[in-house]
Amino acid sequence: MADEKTYPMTLEGKAKLEEELENFRLVRRPEVINRIKIARSYGDLSENSEYESAKDEQSFVEGRIAQIENMLQYAEIIDNDNVAADEVALGREVTFKELPDEEPESYVIVGESESDPMSGKISNESPMAKSLIGHKIGDKVNVELPNGGSMEVEVLDVK
């Protein structure tokens, strides 16, 4: 049997997923079921756009529930107890700057399921995070970019 994919995440990220799952199960699913019942009452289902819309939403809701359940089942909580305090790792905030003289940027490196660059959280699967993980304050790191180019950054701080 093939190994199942694990989903690295923080305790905070796991709690948010559990909250989202509860919302989908207890709020969104019943709402969609009710919309389907109402749409069925309109008669002919073959030309009923409300029914089709509700069925599409039901498909999305059930798919998201299955996705979250899978992620939680194979969740791997990030544990940095054995990682040096100045080393970039999952669950840590890293501040770096592009060389030679760009402004510093800070991001928390999180599992793919928690990634939200606009909130300062980048996936451990991103080129930047992959390049930075394992490096320490003061290290200069070459980051391979998806477009085939590269850039050099310096690790300024790790929290």
C-alpha positions, -999 to +999 in steps of 0.1 A: +000+000+000+013+035-009+022+058+019-005+084+026+005+121+022+009+138+055-001+174+061+023+193+083+005+219+104+006+239+135-018+233+164-035+266+155-039+254+119-053+221+130-078+239+153-089+261+124-094+231+101-115+214+129-136+246+132-141+248+094-151+211+093-176+216+121-191+246+102-194+226+070-210+197+088-234+216+111-242+248+092-234+246+054-245+210+048-280+215+064-284+248+045-277+231+012-300+202+020-327+227+027-321+246-005-324+213-024-357+205-007-371+240-016-358+238-052-375+203-056-408+218-046-406+241-077-414+211-099-396+200-131-359+194-121-346+194-156-351+231-160-347+242-124-316+264-120-321+267-082-319+229-080-288+227-102-271+255-082-279+238-049-267+204-062-234+221-073-230+237-039-237+203-022-210+187-043-186+215-032-195+211+005-192+173+005-159+175-013-145+201+011-157+180+041-139+149+026-107+170+020-106+184+055-113+150+071-084+135+051-061+164+060-070+160+097-066+122+096-030+126+082-021+157+101+014+159+113+018+185+141+049+206+137+074+199+166+105+221+167+118+209+201+149+194+185+156+223+161+181+250+170+164+283+180+181+302+151+173+276+124+145+281+099+119+254+103+082+248+099+061+268+123+088+295+127+087+331+115+117+340+093+128+374+083+150+377+053+160+403+026+168+399-010+204+408-017+219+432-023+197+457-006+159+450-007+136+456+023+133+428+049+103+405+046+089+382+073+068+351+069+058+322+090+065+289+073+035+266+076+021+235+061+004+236+027-031+236+043-024+267+063-007+287+036-019+323+032+008+346+018-014+377+023-015+370+060+023+363+061+021+325+060+039+307+032+037+270+025+067+247+032+062+236-004+070+270-018+103+276-034+112+303-008+104+281+022+121+250+007+153+270+002+152+286+036+144+255+058+175+243+076+194+276+073+203+299+102+205+336+109+232+352+088+231+325+060+230+336+024+206+314+005+201+309-032+164+305-040+154+289-073+124+305-088+096+288-108+104+309-139+139+293-140+157+323-124+171+326-090+176+352-063+199+354-032+185+362+002+200+366+036+183+352+067+181+381+092+160+366+121+141+334+131+114+334+158 
